[in-house]
Amino acid sequence: MDLRGGAPQQHSGKLWLEVAFEKSLRRRNALQEAVYYDLKATFGLSAQPAVRVVKKVVDAYATLAGNLNNGHLTGKARRKAASRPIVFRLDAAQPFDDRCLSWNLDARTVSIWTVAGRIKAVPFLCSRRAMKLLERRKGESDLMMREGAYYLIATIDLPEPAVYEPSDWLGVDLGIVNLATTSDGEIMSGRPVNRYRRRMNRLRAKLQRKATKSAKRRIKAIRRREGRFVTDTNHRISKKLVDTAERTSRGIALEQLKGIRQRVTARKEQRYFLHSWAFAQLGAFVEYKAKRAGVPVVFVDARNTSRQCSECGHIHRTNRVSQAWFACRSCGVVMHADRNGSRNIRCRADAAWQRGAVNRPSTVMVQDAGRIPQPVADRTCKPRASARGS
């Protein structure tokens, strides 16, 4: 929603967005005092839209300051962002509170304020499940444009269910050849996914060689299509994992894969698949779906999960004889490599959960869960053995 309405953005001979930058007005009250009346006079805004415009500018500068302080922008990008005022795109998302946008759930319509006046009875579409969630809507709604269509993003206030005490853990090993392998032995193969992505990659390379305007438009469409495909795949995998854990009263154990792209080396033909798959997105989907269902989630250290024997605990780099198979040099056990890794993840989650027994949160983030616990009744975790020859 463009709040400017085609009017010149002037504030004492300069763009009003520059006021916050040049006068270093980063607080809402200070900026509102400086631009509030000019905003209303220049654009004909009523009181509440003028306040929302000021709030959006303040939030944008707060986000920029956070990115600069956390080192998310470096070099030329940092200097460029810090040396000029923020500029909003015409199709940027616009927040609306209940005074500027009201919902009529029975009629499935909204009433929304614009610079040309309030537009009433605007119909919206959503699923039946989303309609039930909208009954718990609270706070602001964001209007955004994506691929030529308008979307309303609503904030839903849901009560957080109590996290149950897990009877065991469902270890999940993430990968490229097999997207997810559970400690139960279920393998979610990545062959169809990788075949689809190879085809999209070849088509993208073919269009890039043409370099025409229509080819560039097609490349953008392919990128969006592949992004939707990745998101849908991660949704389906995460839903299946959470449903399995909830049905068996278990928790979910995942690898902490932050920085995996910097730690892992791969051949040139494998780098595209390693660096482009959304592992973080899959972990986030599992986390929020599990939180909604009351399923506990633990992230454990991924080091040596593929080299350690889940039977005897022996660690050696030659235990992983191939991508698909694991053969322990100590006890001689042979099993699927990804299942062995998922069983190690399961055991590390048990140790992490026991250490966090006091004031345990719904999700436990573990960075150093390298110790394997002693055997427990009805569990297959083994004590860790020394890494001979490593």
N, C-alpha and C positions, 0 to 999 in steps of 0.2 A: 504494500500500500504506500503510494507516494504522498507524503504529507506536504510536499511543496506546492503541488497543484499548479505548476507552471509559473508561479510568481517568482520574481527575482529574489535570491537569497541575500538580501542586503542587511547589514547591521552597522550603521554609522559608516557607510561607504565600503564595507568589507563583508565577506561571507560570514554569516552568523556562526557557522561551525568552527571558524578560526578563533572565535573569542575564547573558547575553552583552552585552545592551544597557546595563543599568544599571552594570555593573562594567567596561564597555569591554574585555571579554575577546574579542579578535579572533584570537588564536592558538590553535591546536588544543590544545597541551599545557596552556595556562593554563585554558581552558574545561573541558577534560576533568578536570583536577584539582578544579575547583569543583563539577561536576555529576555526575561518573561514578557514584559510589556511590549517590547519591540516585536517579539514573535507574534503576539496577538494582533498588533496593529498591521504588520507587514503581510501576514498570511490570512488574517481574518479567523484565526483559531479561537475556539472557546477555551475556557480555563483548563479542563482536563486534558485535551489533546496537547496543549502547550506544555503541561507538566510532564506528559509521557515522552515528548520529544527531548526535553532536558534530561530525563532519566535515561533515555537510550544513549545519548551522547556520553553521559557520565559512566554508564556501564561499558561502553566501547573503550573509553580511555582506561578504565580499571582492568579490562581484559588485556589491553596492550601493555600496561605496566607489569602485569603478571607474566606475560610472555617474555618481556625484556629481563625481568629479574630472575626468571628461571632458566635463562639461556636458550629459549626456544628460537630466538632470532639472533643470528650472528653475522659478522662481516658486513657486506653491502646491504643486505636486507635489514639488519639492525639499524644502520645509519639512516637508511631511507625511511624506515618507520618512525624513528625518533626525531627526524628533522622536519616533518611536515604534518599538518593537521589530518585527522581522520576524515575520509570521504565515504559516504554510504552509496551503494549501488541503487539504481532505480527499483530493482526487483529484490532488494534486501528484505529479510524477515522483519515484520513490524509487530511489536507486542501491543495487546489491547487488554485493558482491565474490564470489569463488569459494567462500568459506566459507558464505555465506548463500544462494547460488543456484548450483546445479551443472547442467550440461548433459549429456544423454545423446543424442548426435547419431544413433546407430544406431536408437534407439527413437523419436526425435523427441519427447522429453519433457524436462521440467526438474523439479528438486526445489528448492523455495523455502521459506525460513523465514518464518513469520508469528508474530504474538503468540499465536495459538492453537495453535502447534506447527508442525512442518515438514510441508508437503504434498508428497507424492511422486508421480511419474509424471503430471505435468500435461502434456498434449499441446500442441504448438504447430504452427502451419502456416507454411510459407514456400515460395518458389519453388525450383526445382532449382538455379538460379544462386546464390541466397542460401545454399542448403545447402552448396554448395562453398565459399563465402566463410566460412561459420561454422567451417570446419576451421582457419582462421587467427585465430579469435577470441582476444582477449587483453584482460585487464583487467576493468573493471567492466561490468555490464549494468544498464540503466535500465528499470524497470517503470513504464509510464505508461498512463493511461486516456484514450481519445479516443472521444467519441460512444458511450459505454456499453460499449466493448470494450477489453480489455487488450492492450497491445503491449510486447514486449521489444526494447529497442534495444541491440544488441551492438556492441562496438568490434572492428574487424577490422584486423589488422596486415598490410598488403600491402607487398611490396618495391616501391620506386619505380623504374620503368624509366628507363633512360638516355634523355635527350632528344637526338634526332638533329639534325644540322645541316640546316635546311630548304633545299630547292632553290629555293623561292619562297614567297610568302605568299598566303593566301586572305583577302582583305579582306572584312569583313562590315559592312554598314551597317544599323543597327537603326532601326525606325520604327514608326508606328502604322498607316498605310495598308498598307504592306508591312512585315511584322514583321522580315524579314531579307532582304537582297539581297547576293549575293556578287559578287566581282570577276569571276567566270566568267560572270556574266549571269543566274544563277538567282535568281528572285524567289519568295519565300515569302509569298504574298498574305495580308493580314490581313482580307479581306472576310468570310469565314465567321466568323472570330473576333469581329469587330466587330458582325456581325449578331446573333450569339448574345448578346453583352454588352448590346446595345441592348434585346433582348427581356427579359433578366434585369433590366435597369434599369427598364423600364416595369412589369414585374410587381412589383418591389420598391416602386416609388412607389404602385402601386395598393393594395398591402397596408398600406403606411404610413398611407394615408388612412383605412383601416378601424380601425387601432389596437386591435384586439382581441387577446386572449391567443393565440388560435390563429394570427392573422395574424403576430404577433411570432415565434412558433415557426417559422412558415413562412419568414419573412425570414431567420432564422438558418440554416435548412436551405439556402436559396438561396445565402447567402453562402458556406457550406462547399462547396456544389456548384460555384459559380463559382471558388472557390479551387483545387479539384481540377482543374477544367478548365484554368485558367491554368498550373498546375504540369505537367500532362500535355503541354500545347502546348509549353512551354519545354523539357521533356525531349526531345520528338521533334525539335524544331529543333536543339537542341544536339547530339544524337546524330548527326543527319545532317551537321552541319558538321564534327564531329570525324572521322566516317568518311570524308568527302570529303578532308579534309586528310591523314589517315593513308594513304589509298590512293594519293595523289599525292605523298607525301613532302614536303608543305608544312607551314608553320606557319599559325596563325590570328591574324589581326589584328582587334581590336575597338576601338571607341571607348571612351574613358574618360568615362562618363556621370555620374560623381558630381556632384551638385548641378545636374543638368540641369533639374529642375523649378523651381529658382530662377532659372536663366538664360534659360529659354525662356518667351515669352509666347504665349498662345493665345486664340482666341475662346471665349466662354462655352460653346458647345456642344461644343468640343473638349477642355475642361479635364478632364472626367471620364475620357476615354480616355488623356490624357497622364499624369494623376496616379495612375491606378489600375493601369496595366500594370506588371508586375514585370520591368523591364529589368535590375535588379541580380541578380535570381534567374536570369535567362537567362545573364548573364555568369558567375555562379558555377557554373552547370551546365556551361557550356562549359569553364571552367577546370578543374574537378575531373575531368571526363571526359577532357580532353586530357592532364592529368597522369597519369592511369591508363594512357593509351595511349602516353605518351612524346612527345606532340605539343607543340612549343613554342607559347606564347601570348604575345602582346604587346598591351598596352593603350596606345593613342596618343591624343594630344590631338585632340578633336573639332572645334576651332575652324576655321571656314572650309572644312570638308570638303564642304559643300554649295554653296559659292560659288566654289570653285577649280576651274579646268579641269584635268582629268587628262591632257590632251594637251600644252598649252603652259604650264600653271602660272599663268595669269592669274586674278586674284581680283577680283571685283566683285559687289556685291549683286544687280545686275540680271541676272547670268548665270543665275540660277534663275528662269526665266520663269513656271513654275507648279510645282505639287506634283510633277507627273510628269515634266516635261521640263527639260533643261538646254541652254542655247545660249550658247556662249562669245562674248563681244563682241570678242575679239581674233582668234582663228583661225577662228571660225565653225563649229566642230564642234557637232553636235547629237546628244544621246544621252539615254537614260533618266537622270533625276536621281539616283536611288538607286544606279544602277550607277556613275555618275561619282563619287559619294561613296565607294563601296566601293573603287574603284581608287585614290583619294587615300589612303584608309586603308591599303591594301596597300603603297603606296610609302613612307609614313611608318614603317610597321613595318620595312621593310628598313633604313632609316636608323637606327632605334633598335637593331636587332639588331647592326648593324655597330659602333655605339658601345659596346655591352655585350659585345664579343668576349672580354674578359679576365674570368675568374671569372663567367661568365654563369650566372644561375640558370635554373631550369626555366620560370619565368614572369617576364617583364620588365614592370614597371610604369613607364610613361613619361608624364610630365606635360607636357613641353614639346617634343614631337616635331613642331614646326611646319615644319621644313626638309625640302624634298623633295630626295633625292639626285640626282646626275648619272645620265644614262642608263646602264644596265647591259645587257650582252648578254642577249638573249632576254627583256627586260623592257620594259614600256611606260611607265615612270616618266620624266617630263620635268623639266627644270630649272625652277625657280620663276621666274615673270616678275613684274614690278612690278605693283602694284595701281593701274592708271591709273584716275583718276576716283573712287577710293574715299576 
